[in-house]
Amino acid sequence: MVGKKNIKTTSSPSSRKGRSIEQRRYPIPVIAFVVAERTRGSTWKVIIEKVKEKFGTAPTERQMRTWWNRYGTDVNRSMKELVRNELMEIAQGVMANTVDATLWVYYPMQKRCMELGLPADKAFLFTVLLSMESLVQPENFDSLIQEYKEIRDQLREGVDTEALTRAFYPPRKKAEERSKQE
């Protein structure tokens, strides 16, 4: 057939289902580093050298200009977008690990606590302690706990000890309200 051309269609640089093309090739820390360096006023050649040194990769100046045009003009908005994309990717793995831990660790621990005559709500705390013991090795665990008891007040000085709790667990007030409703 005469006159028929091979037409190749291309997709847009970003799709709704995943990371954009440049994010597949270059990790988000590289993109963020390039945007941050350009914001500081570094030249493209200097940025390329810094990226090579820090990340072991070298995006082209054209690619970096694309990132700058997309993310560099409004740094707050662009960094939020990059972080959101990264968090969405991480969240899937976290959810899978949470389900796995609940099924294989927490529920059996609840059952074991009840068999031992302990309240089921202690299962989570015992799970945390057993995980810590596994992490530091059983032979080191008792001495670590003893050392912690001796210096825990000093460790708390200048540290917001509730920050970790707020980050990973619902506020106690809400938890207490849910308990009352049940």
C-alpha positions as CSV (number, residue, x, y, z in Angstrom):
1,M,0.0,0.0,0.0
2,V,1.4,3.3,-1.1
3,G,1.2,6.4,1.1
4,K,0.3,4.5,4.3
5,K,2.6,5.7,7.1
6,N,3.4,4.0,10.3
7,I,1.8,6.2,12.9
8,K,3.1,5.7,16.4
9,T,1.0,7.0,19.2
10,T,2.5,8.1,22.4
11,S,0.9,8.4,25.8
12,S,1.0,11.6,27.9
13,P,4.0,12.0,30.2
14,S,1.9,11.1,33.2
15,S,-0.9,8.7,33.6
16,R,-3.5,8.5,36.3
17,K,-2.5,5.0,37.3
18,G,1.1,5.5,38.1
19,R,4.2,7.6,38.3
20,S,5.0,9.9,35.4
21,I,7.7,8.8,32.9
22,E,10.5,10.9,34.5
23,Q,9.6,9.5,37.9
24,R,9.9,5.9,36.6
25,R,13.4,6.7,35.2
26,Y,14.6,9.0,38.0
27,P,13.6,8.6,41.6
28,I,11.7,11.4,43.3
29,P,14.8,12.4,45.5
30,V,16.7,13.1,42.3
31,I,14.0,15.3,40.9
32,A,13.6,17.1,44.2
33,F,17.3,17.6,44.4
34,V,17.5,19.1,40.9
35,V,14.6,21.5,41.6
36,A,16.1,22.5,45.0
37,E,19.5,23.2,43.4
38,R,18.1,25.2,40.6
39,T,16.1,27.2,43.2
40,R,19.4,28.0,44.9
41,G,20.6,29.4,41.6
42,S,23.0,26.5,40.5
43,T,23.7,26.2,36.8
44,W,22.6,23.1,34.9
45,K,26.2,21.9,34.5
46,V,26.9,22.2,38.2
47,I,23.6,20.4,39.0
48,I,24.5,17.5,36.7
49,E,27.8,17.1,38.5
50,K,26.2,17.2,41.9
51,V,23.6,14.6,40.8
52,K,26.3,12.3,39.5
53,E,28.2,12.6,42.7
54,K,25.2,12.2,45.0
55,F,23.0,9.7,43.1
56,G,25.3,8.1,40.5
57,T,23.1,9.1,37.6
58,A,23.1,12.0,35.2
59,P,19.8,13.4,33.8
60,T,20.1,15.5,30.7
61,E,19.8,19.3,30.9
62,R,16.6,19.0,28.8
63,Q,15.1,16.6,31.3
64,M,16.0,18.8,34.2
65,R,14.5,21.8,32.4
66,T,11.3,19.8,32.1
67,W,11.3,19.1,35.8
68,W,12.0,22.8,36.5
69,N,9.1,23.9,34.3
70,R,6.8,21.4,35.9
71,Y,7.9,21.5,39.6
72,G,10.2,24.5,40.0
73,T,7.9,27.5,39.3
74,D,5.8,26.9,42.4
75,V,8.0,25.0,44.8
76,N,5.5,24.5,47.5
77,R,2.9,23.0,45.2
78,S,5.4,20.9,43.3
79,M,7.0,19.4,46.4
80,K,3.6,18.5,47.8
81,E,2.8,16.8,44.5
82,L,6.1,14.8,44.5
83,V,5.6,13.8,48.1
84,R,2.0,12.8,47.6
85,N,3.0,10.6,44.6
86,E,5.7,9.0,46.7
87,L,3.4,8.5,49.7
88,M,0.7,6.9,47.6
89,E,3.3,4.4,46.4
90,I,4.5,3.7,49.9
91,A,1.0,3.4,51.3
92,Q,0.2,0.4,49.2
93,G,3.1,-1.5,50.8
94,V,2.3,-0.3,54.3
95,M,-1.3,-1.5,53.9
96,A,-0.2,-4.9,52.7
97,N,2.3,-5.2,55.6
98,T,-0.3,-4.1,58.1
99,V,-2.8,-6.7,56.9
100,D,-0.1,-9.4,57.0
101,A,1.0,-8.4,60.5
102,T,-2.6,-8.4,61.8
103,L,-3.4,-11.8,60.4
104,W,-0.1,-13.5,61.3
105,V,0.9,-11.8,64.5
106,Y,-1.7,-9.7,66.2
107,Y,-4.7,-12.0,66.1
108,P,-2.7,-15.0,67.3
109,M,-1.3,-12.9,70.1
110,Q,-4.8,-11.8,71.1
111,K,-5.8,-15.5,71.2
112,R,-2.7,-16.4,73.2
113,C,-3.3,-13.6,75.8
114,M,-6.9,-14.8,76.3
115,E,-5.7,-18.4,76.8
116,L,-3.3,-17.1,79.4
117,G,-6.1,-15.2,81.2
118,L,-4.9,-11.8,80.2
119,P,-7.0,-9.1,78.7
120,A,-7.0,-9.2,74.9
121,D,-6.2,-5.5,74.7
122,K,-2.7,-6.2,76.1
123,A,-2.0,-8.2,73.0
124,F,-0.8,-5.2,71.1
125,L,1.6,-4.1,73.8
126,F,3.0,-7.6,74.1
127,T,3.4,-7.7,70.4
128,V,5.4,-4.5,70.5
129,L,7.6,-5.9,73.3
130,L,8.1,-9.2,71.5
131,S,9.0,-7.4,68.3
132,M,11.6,-5.2,70.2
133,E,13.0,-8.3,71.9
134,S,13.4,-10.0,68.5
135,L,15.0,-6.8,67.1
136,V,17.6,-6.5,69.8
137,Q,18.0,-10.2,70.4
138,P,16.6,-12.0,73.5
139,E,19.9,-12.1,75.3
140,N,20.2,-8.2,75.2
141,F,16.5,-7.4,75.9
142,D,16.5,-7.6,79.7
143,S,19.6,-5.5,80.1
144,L,18.2,-2.9,77.6
145,I,15.0,-2.7,79.6
146,Q,16.9,-2.3,82.8
147,E,19.1,0.4,81.4
148,Y,16.1,2.2,80.0
149,K,14.3,2.1,83.4
150,E,17.4,3.8,85.0
151,I,17.6,6.6,82.5
152,R,14.1,7.1,81.0
153,D,13.4,10.3,82.9
154,Q,16.6,11.8,81.5
155,L,15.8,10.6,78.0
156,R,12.4,12.4,78.1
157,E,14.0,15.8,78.7
158,G,13.5,18.0,75.7
159,V,11.7,15.3,73.7
160,D,8.1,15.2,72.8
161,T,7.4,11.6,73.8
162,E,3.7,11.9,72.7
163,A,4.7,12.7,69.1
164,L,5.2,9.1,68.1
165,T,2.0,8.1,69.7
166,R,0.1,10.9,67.9
167,A,1.7,9.9,64.6
168,F,0.7,6.2,64.7
169,Y,-2.2,5.9,67.1
170,P,-5.5,7.8,67.3
171,P,-5.8,10.3,70.1
172,R,-6.7,8.7,73.4
173,K,-9.8,10.7,73.7
174,K,-11.2,9.3,70.5
175,A,-10.2,5.8,71.5
176,E,-11.9,6.2,74.8
177,E,-15.1,7.4,73.1
178,R,-15.1,4.4,70.8
179,S,-14.7,2.1,73.8
180,K,-17.7,3.7,75.5
181,Q,-19.8,3.3,72.4
182,E,-19.1,-0.4,72.3
